[in-house]
Amino acid sequence: MTGGAGSGPAAIGAAGAAGSGASVAASSGAPDAAGSGASGAPGGGAPGAAGSSASSAASSGAGGSSAGSGPAAGSGATNPGQCGNAQPNLTPFGCKFAWGTNDPGGALSAFAGLSFVSKWVGYELDKAGNLPRCDGCSWLSQQVQSTSLVPVYYAYFIGFFGKANGLPDGNENPTGPNLTTDAAKLIRTQRAGLLNAYGSYAKQTAAVWRDKPLVWLLEGDFVQYTADTQKEKLSYTELGELARDITCAIKSQMPNAVVAINHSTWNSDQVTNDFWAAMKSSSYDLVWTTGVANNQGFMEQGADATKYNAKTATYAYLSMLTGKKLFVDTSFGLSEMADSWSSADAATLNARIAEGVIAANVTKPPADYVSKVGALQLSAICK
């Protein structure tokens, strides 16, 4: 998801424009979110997207202001309710290292040996911010419920709403307008609608998934909304308050939700430290990012001790800084990486576990993926 073309040593504004990941290939079973060149949602018909918030659908049953009527980011005027269980769920997949993949469409019986399956959500939002349906809900009830898999949402509501309003990801339209130029302004004008959309989706999801954990991976490259390239960039404080309120909007409607905030691997050391300091106000559970298994604990394949962000570019540092466990994927579309996880040996994977990694989501797994990862004898997550 994150990383890719934007992994240069510039300040966040420059890095974000090219590498604001969240690109989703149509072949992954998800709508095109950012620059993959594909179009359409699972099953076709839904728009791909990237950008800012939205209002909740009239059919959702969730109250709140319509899109565009909310206060400016960080004003605190929106009250999404209590955050639910403030005690973080650090092990939503249990005590074994978790393996998963993105929903390929169709029956999930072939993936029964995995721990989780993921799906992109939020693409249902239209240009006006309406949320006419919850495809994640039907996915849960029709496909996931009959399995033991833990469901994972890639919740890219800001991104999808932005694309619906002419703001694609920076990968897709690097010269703008895109998420790195105009999305912060859109967030400011649509903040209340964004919170309503998240709350509505969580409420509808909770109606079909009442007890077992469901992991929400929030907004890939969330940090980009503080970029200098933004016309009305958010401060880190404002971004932290937005993360807090999105988390509360979800957990107030769905106490069994597990919320993860994204880390962009191209961040400079200072941006990483400032960003995660701002996230402390949010009652999130996990950190999610994109990375490889086999580069001595560095997240990016080309990273090493000489790079501009060497101090903060490792799994160990990220877990230590946040105090959270890490969910890692191999990205999608233009920034998709080769699978370095299921091909790694047990010693390599145990080293990543010791550094805080608890799950690997392989976008395009090998044919023998389920049997291969099932045969691995790895360290336990729980101590």
C-alpha positions in Angstrom: 0.0 0.0 0.0 2.5 2.6 1.1 5.9 3.3 -0.3 6.7 2.6 -3.9 7.6 5.6 -6.0 7.6 8.1 -3.2 10.4 6.7 -1.2 12.7 9.6 -1.7 14.4 11.6 1.1 12.3 14.7 0.6 10.0 16.2 3.2 6.6 14.6 3.2 5.1 17.0 0.6 7.5 15.9 -2.1 7.5 12.2 -1.1 3.7 12.0 -0.9 3.0 13.1 -4.5 4.6 10.1 -6.1 4.3 7.5 -3.4 0.9 7.9 -1.8 0.3 4.3 -2.1 -3.2 2.8 -1.7 -3.1 1.7 -5.4 -5.4 -1.2 -6.0 -5.2 -3.5 -8.9 -8.5 -4.7 -10.3 -7.1 -8.2 -10.3 -6.8 -8.0 -6.5 -10.6 -8.1 -6.2 -10.8 -4.5 -5.2 -11.7 -1.2 -6.9 -8.9 0.9 -8.4 -7.9 3.3 -5.6 -4.7 4.9 -6.9 -3.0 4.7 -10.2 -3.2 1.1 -11.1 -5.1 2.0 -14.3 -7.9 -0.4 -13.5 -11.5 0.5 -12.9 -14.5 -0.8 -11.2 -15.2 -2.5 -7.8 -15.6 -6.2 -7.1 -18.4 -7.3 -9.3 -18.1 -4.1 -11.3 -20.1 -1.0 -11.3 -18.7 0.9 -8.4 -16.3 3.8 -8.8 -12.7 3.6 -7.9 -11.5 6.5 -5.8 -9.1 8.5 -3.6 -9.5 11.7 -1.6 -11.6 12.9 1.4 -14.8 12.3 3.3 -18.5 11.9 2.8 -21.9 12.0 4.3 -23.6 8.9 5.5 -26.3 7.4 3.4 -29.9 8.0 4.2 -30.5 4.3 4.4 -27.7 3.8 7.0 -29.8 4.7 10.0 -26.9 6.8 11.3 -27.6 10.4 12.3 -25.4 13.4 11.8 -24.6 16.2 9.5 -24.6 16.0 5.8 -21.3 16.2 3.9 -19.9 19.6 3.8 -21.7 20.9 6.9 -19.1 19.8 9.4 -16.6 21.9 11.3 -13.0 22.3 10.2 -10.6 19.5 10.8 -9.5 19.4 14.4 -12.2 21.7 15.8 -13.5 19.1 18.1 -17.1 20.1 17.4 -18.0 16.7 16.0 -18.8 14.2 18.8 -18.8 10.7 17.3 -19.6 9.2 20.7 -17.7 7.0 23.1 -14.8 5.1 21.6 -16.0 1.7 22.9 -13.5 -0.5 24.6 -10.4 1.6 25.1 -8.3 -1.5 25.9 -6.4 -2.3 22.7 -6.8 -5.6 21.1 -3.2 -6.5 20.3 -3.8 -10.0 19.1 -7.0 -10.1 16.9 -5.7 -13.1 15.1 -4.7 -15.1 18.2 -1.2 -16.0 19.3 0.0 -17.5 16.0 1.6 -15.4 13.3 -1.3 -14.6 10.9 -1.3 -15.2 7.2 -3.8 -13.8 4.8 -4.6 -12.5 1.4 -7.0 -10.0 -0.3 -10.4 -11.4 -1.3 -10.1 -12.9 -4.7 -13.9 -13.0 -5.2 -16.0 -16.1 -4.9 -15.9 -18.8 -2.3 -13.2 -18.7 0.4 -13.0 -22.4 1.1 -9.6 -22.6 -0.5 -8.2 -20.2 2.0 -9.6 -21.9 5.1 -6.0 -22.6 6.3 -5.2 -18.9 6.6 -5.9 -16.6 9.5 -7.6 -13.7 7.7 -8.9 -12.3 4.4 -9.1 -8.6 3.5 -11.5 -6.5 1.4 -11.5 -2.9 0.3 -14.4 -0.8 1.5 -15.5 2.8 1.1 -15.7 2.8 -2.7 -19.4 2.7 -2.3 -19.4 6.5 -1.6 -20.6 8.7 -4.5 -19.6 12.2 -5.5 -22.2 13.7 -3.2 -21.0 11.6 -0.2 -24.0 9.2 -0.3 -23.3 5.7 1.0 -26.1 3.7 -0.7 -24.9 0.3 0.3 -22.4 -1.7 2.5 -20.7 -4.2 0.2 -18.5 -5.3 3.2 -21.7 -6.3 5.0 -22.9 -8.6 2.3 -19.3 -10.0 1.9 -19.3 -10.8 5.6 -22.7 -12.5 5.7 -22.4 -14.3 2.4 -18.8 -15.3 2.3 -16.8 -14.9 5.5 -19.4 -15.9 8.1 -19.2 -19.6 7.2 -15.4 -19.7 7.7 -13.1 -19.2 10.7 -11.2 -16.3 8.9 -10.9 -13.0 10.6 -12.2 -10.3 8.2 -10.0 -7.2 7.5 -11.3 -4.0 5.9 -9.0 -1.7 3.9 -11.0 1.4 4.9 -10.1 4.0 2.3 -13.1 6.3 2.7 -11.1 9.6 2.3 -9.3 8.2 -0.7 -12.4 6.9 -2.5 -14.5 10.0 -1.8 -11.7 12.2 -3.1 -11.4 10.3 -6.4 -15.1 10.5 -6.8 -14.6 14.3 -6.6 -11.7 14.4 -9.1 -8.8 13.8 -6.7 -7.0 10.6 -7.7 -4.0 9.3 -5.9 -0.6 10.9 -6.7 0.5 7.8 -8.5 -2.4 8.2 -11.0 -2.1 11.9 -11.6 1.2 13.1 -10.3 0.8 16.7 -11.7 -2.5 17.2 -9.8 -5.0 17.9 -8.8 -4.8 14.8 -6.6 -4.9 13.7 -3.0 -1.6 15.4 -2.2 -2.8 18.8 -3.5 -6.4 19.2 -2.6 -7.5 16.5 -0.3 -6.8 18.3 3.0 -9.1 21.1 1.9 -11.8 18.6 1.0 -11.4 17.0 4.5 -11.9 20.4 6.1 -15.2 21.0 4.3 -16.4 17.4 4.6 -15.2 16.4 8.0 -18.6 15.7 9.6 -19.6 13.6 6.6 -16.5 11.6 6.8 -17.2 10.7 10.4 -20.8 9.9 9.6 -19.7 7.6 6.8 -17.4 5.7 9.0 -19.9 5.5 11.8 -22.7 4.4 9.4 -20.5 1.7 7.8 -19.5 0.4 11.3 -23.1 0.3 12.4 -24.2 -1.7 9.4 -21.2 -4.0 9.7 -21.9 -4.6 13.4 -25.4 -5.7 12.5 -24.0 -8.7 10.6 -20.7 -9.2 12.5 -21.5 -8.9 16.2 -18.9 -10.5 18.3 -15.7 -11.7 16.6 -12.9 -9.2 15.7 -12.9 -7.3 12.5 -9.8 -5.3 11.7 -10.1 -1.8 10.1 -7.0 -0.7 8.2 -7.5 3.1 8.0 -6.6 5.3 5.1 -3.3 4.4 3.4 -0.7 7.2 3.5 -2.8 9.1 6.0 0.2 11.4 6.7 0.0 12.9 3.2 -2.8 15.3 4.4 -0.1 17.2 6.3 2.1 17.7 3.2 3.4 21.1 2.1 1.8 20.3 -1.3 -1.7 20.5 0.2 -3.5 23.8 -0.4 -4.9 23.8 3.1 -2.7 21.2 4.8 -3.7 19.7 8.2 -1.4 20.2 11.1 -0.2 17.0 12.9 -2.5 18.0 15.7 -5.5 18.2 13.4 -4.6 14.9 11.7 -4.3 13.2 15.1 -7.7 14.6 16.1 -9.2 13.3 12.8 -7.7 9.8 13.5 -9.1 9.9 17.0 -12.6 10.9 15.8 -12.6 8.3 13.0 -11.6 5.6 15.5 -14.3 6.7 17.9 -16.9 6.8 15.1 -16.1 3.1 14.3 -15.7 1.8 17.9 -18.8 3.6 19.2 -20.9 1.7 16.7 -18.8 -1.6 16.7 -17.1 -2.5 20.0 -15.5 -5.5 18.4 -13.7 -3.4 15.8 -9.9 -3.4 15.8 -8.5 -0.2 14.3 -5.1 0.1 12.7 -3.4 3.4 11.5 -1.1 3.4 8.5 2.6 4.1 8.5 4.2 5.4 5.2 7.6 3.9 4.9 9.0 6.9 2.9 8.6 9.3 5.9 11.7 11.1 7.1 12.8 10.4 10.7 11.2 13.7 11.9 7.9 13.1 10.1 7.7 9.6 11.5 8.2 10.8 15.1 5.9 13.8 14.7 3.2 11.8 13.0 3.0 9.0 15.6 3.2 11.5 18.5 0.0 13.1 17.0 -1.7 9.7 16.8 -1.4 9.1 20.6 -4.8 10.7 21.1 -6.5 7.9 19.1 -7.5 4.7 20.8 -6.1 2.6 17.9 -5.1 -1.0 18.3 -2.5 -1.8 15.6 -0.1 -0.2 13.1 -0.3 -1.3 9.5 2.3 -0.8 6.8 3.8 -2.2 3.6 7.2 -4.0 3.6 9.4 -6.9 3.0 10.4 -9.8 5.2 14.0 -10.2 4.1 15.9 -7.0 4.5 17.3 -7.3 8.1 14.3 -5.7 9.7 14.1 -2.7 7.3 10.6 -2.2 5.9 11.6 -1.3 2.3 13.7 -3.6 0.1 16.2 -0.9 -0.8 16.6 0.5 2.7 19.8 0.3 4.7 21.7 2.1 7.4 22.9 4.8 5.0 19.5 6.1 4.0 17.9 9.4 5.0 15.4 7.7 7.3 17.5 4.8 8.5 16.8 5.5 12.2 13.0 5.0 11.9 12.8 2.7 8.8 12.7 -0.6 10.7 9.9 -2.7 12.1 11.5 -2.7 15.5 11.6 1.1 15.7 8.0 1.5 14.5 6.7 -1.0 17.1 8.8 0.5 19.8 7.7 4.1 19.0 4.0 3.3 18.9 3.9 0.5 21.5 1.8 -1.5 19.0 2.1 -4.7 17.0 2.4 -4.5 13.2 0.3 -5.7 10.3 2.3 -5.8 7.1 1.1 -6.2 3.5 2.7 -6.4 0.0 0.8 -3.5 -1.4 -1.4 -3.3 -4.5 -1.3 -2.1 -8.1 1.6 0.1 -9.0 3.4 -0.3 -5.7 2.8 -4.0 -5.3 5.8 -6.0 -4.1 6.8 -9.5 -4.7 6.0 -11.9 -1.9 9.0 -12.1 0.4 7.0 -13.4 3.3 5.8 -16.9 2.5 9.2 -17.6 0.8 11.2 -16.6 3.9 12.6 -19.2 6.3 11.4 -19.6 9.9 14.5 -17.8 11.3 13.8 -14.7 9.2 10.1 -14.7 10.1 10.8 -15.2 13.8 13.2 -12.2 13.7 10.3 -10.1 12.3 8.0 -11.5 15.0 10.5 -10.4 17.6 10.4 -6.9 16.0 6.6 -6.6 16.4 5.2 -8.0 13.2 2.2 -10.2 13.8 0.6 -10.6 10.3 1.5 -10.7 6.6 -1.1 -10.0 3.9 0.2 -11.3 0.6 -1.7 -9.7 -2.2 -0.9 -12.3 -4.9 0.1 -15.4 -3.1 1.8 -18.4 -4.8 -0.3 -21.4 -5.7 1.0 -23.4 -2.7 0.6 -20.5 -0.3 -1.8 -22.1 2.2 0.1 -25.3 2.5 3.5 -23.5 2.6 2.6 -21.2 5.5 0.8 -23.9 7.3 3.9 -26.0 7.5 6.0 -23.2 9.1 6.8 -23.5 12.8 7.1 -20.0 14.1 7.4 -18.2 17.4 4.2 -17.4 19.3 2.9 -13.8 19.2 1.7 -13.9 22.8 4.4 -13.9 25.5 
